[in-house]
Amino acid sequence: MSLDLHLLILPCALRLEPYAIPAGGLMKIGGISIVLVLGIINFLLLLFQLSSGMRWIKVKMTVHRKTGITLFIVALFHGILAYLTS
C-alpha cells in the first residue's frame, strides 16, 4: 500500500478558510517579519555593493556582479511581500 503525500498536503494547502491563517499573520518566522529580514539583507547587500564598487573592499568583478544580481532578487521579493502585506 503506497501513501501519496501530495494527496494529503495539497488539499490542506488550497484551503482558504479564515481560521487557517494564524493570529500573528502569515509573513513571520519566529515572530520576526519576513519583510523586515529581507530589508536588512537588502541593506547589507547594498553596503557591500557600494563598498566593492568604490574599491574600499577589493573583490573580483564576478563577485560584485553576482552580489548585484542577488541584491536585485532579494529587493524584488522584499517589495512584492511588502506590497502584499499592506
C-alpha positions in Angstrom: 0.0 0.0 0.0 1.6 3.3 -1.1 0.9 6.5 0.6 0.6 9.5 -1.7 1.8 12.5 0.3 0.7 15.0 -2.4 -2.9 13.9 -1.8 -2.6 14.7 1.9 -0.7 18.0 1.6 -2.4 19.6 -1.5 -6.0 19.8 -0.1 -4.7 21.4 3.1 -2.6 24.0 1.2 -5.6 25.0 -1.0 -8.0 25.6 1.9 -8.5 29.3 2.4 -10.9 29.4 5.3 -10.4 32.3 7.7 -9.3 30.0 10.6 -6.4 28.7 8.5 -4.5 32.0 9.0 -2.6 32.3 12.3 -3.4 35.2 14.6 0.1 36.8 14.1 -0.1 36.7 10.3 1.5 34.6 7.7 4.6 36.6 6.9 6.5 35.8 10.1 9.3 33.5 11.0 9.7 33.0 14.8 7.8 36.2 15.4 10.0 38.3 13.1 8.6 39.7 9.9 10.0 38.3 6.7 9.8 41.7 5.1 12.0 43.1 7.8 14.5 40.3 7.4 14.6 40.9 3.6 15.0 44.6 4.2 18.0 44.1 6.5 19.6 41.7 3.9 19.0 44.3 1.2 20.7 47.0 3.3 23.8 44.7 3.9 24.0 43.8 0.2 23.7 47.4 -0.7 26.5 48.3 1.6 28.7 45.6 0.1 27.9 46.7 -3.4 28.7 50.3 -2.6 32.0 49.4 -0.9 33.1 47.0 -3.5 32.1 49.3 -6.3 34.1 52.2 -4.8 37.0 49.8 -4.3 37.0 50.2 -0.5 36.8 46.4 -0.4 38.8 44.6 -3.1 36.7 41.8 -4.7 36.7 40.2 -8.2 34.2 41.6 -10.7 32.3 38.3 -10.8 31.6 38.5 -7.0 30.4 42.1 -7.4 28.2 41.1 -10.3 26.7 38.0 -8.5 26.1 40.1 -5.4 24.3 42.7 -7.5 22.0 40.0 -9.1 21.3 38.7 -5.6 20.5 42.2 -4.4 18.0 42.6 -7.2 16.3 39.3 -6.5 16.1 39.9 -2.7 14.8 43.5 -3.3 12.2 42.2 -5.7 10.9 39.7 -3.1 11.1 42.4 -0.4 9.0 44.8 -2.5 6.4 42.1 -3.5 5.9 40.9 0.0 5.7 44.4 1.4 3.0 45.2 -1.2 1.1 42.1 -0.4 1.1 42.7 3.4 -0.2 46.3 3.1 
